[in-house]
Amino acid sequence: MKRFAPQLFALALALPLGAQAHDAWIVPSSTVLSGDAAWVTVDGAIGNDKFYFNHHSLSLKPLQITAPGEKSIEAENQSTGKLRSSFDVHLTDDGTYRIALVSQGVMARWKEDGKMKRWFGASGDFSKNVPAKAEELQVQERASRVETFVTKGKPSPVAKVDQGIGLIPLTHPNDLFSGEKASFIFTIDGKPAAQTAVEIVPAGSRYRDTLNTIELKTNDKGEFSVTWPQPGLYWLHAASEDQKVSVPNASKRSLSYSATLEVLPQ
């Protein structure tokens, strides 16, 4: 039986709101830059504390970098260690870059010869890896997006995500300031994700007694707003489930989104 890759499996599980100790994120060395040419180094990990590398690295296989003008570019100097993955992005054009790990697939569990088996992979490979008459078969589709935004020079618009769960910034993600309100829209397959729970966690939880989580919910238009209490990095997360599956055996589709945002002092 084909085995699933532990890093990709951990990312695709999508970590529902508050349900597990380990969360996924990517964090850039800078979010706002200027000059003729600029670079950022991005680290990715799964861990207990936001932006501390204390558990496992992230797989970079589903990495997508979208430059201004919706151009796709490649990361440079990729490396994956035990606790974090890293890569460089060369920002040659002015505008906003969307840096994301986008994972889609199917997770299956079943009993075989008295033992539980499981597989994770692309939906097109399901029939080749899971027995047609598997005993006690449980199938879920999983989709996740883990991303951040970096701007060189003048900010440019961030495009809507048409598949899976995505974020539309009504306030530009690289124009966030403490004490000011920012607004966003969550979408699922390009449509507003109404009444979806949202959590926002500020960095630095390792050095305080509480997470200081901000708990919100989108309205019927998928919109939500937050007034940033202080400058620093924030982890923004939402999750959802539906029955819009593409594999006949799947009972539901689970979607998860997380973003790293930087809030600057006024």
Secondary structure, 3 states (H helix, E strand, C coil): CCCCCHHHHHHHCCCCCCCCCCEEEEEECCCEECCCCEEEEEEEEEECCCCCCCCEECCCCCEEEEECCCEEECCEEEEECCCCEEEEEEECCCEEEEEEEEEEEEEEEEEECCEEEEEEECHHHHHHHCCCCCEEEEEEEEEEEEEEEEEECCCCCCCCCCCCEEEEECCCCCCCECCCEEEEEEEECCEECCCCEEEEEECCHHHCCCCCCEEEECCCCCEEEEECCCCEEEEEEEEEEECCCCCCCCCEEEEEEEEEEEEECC
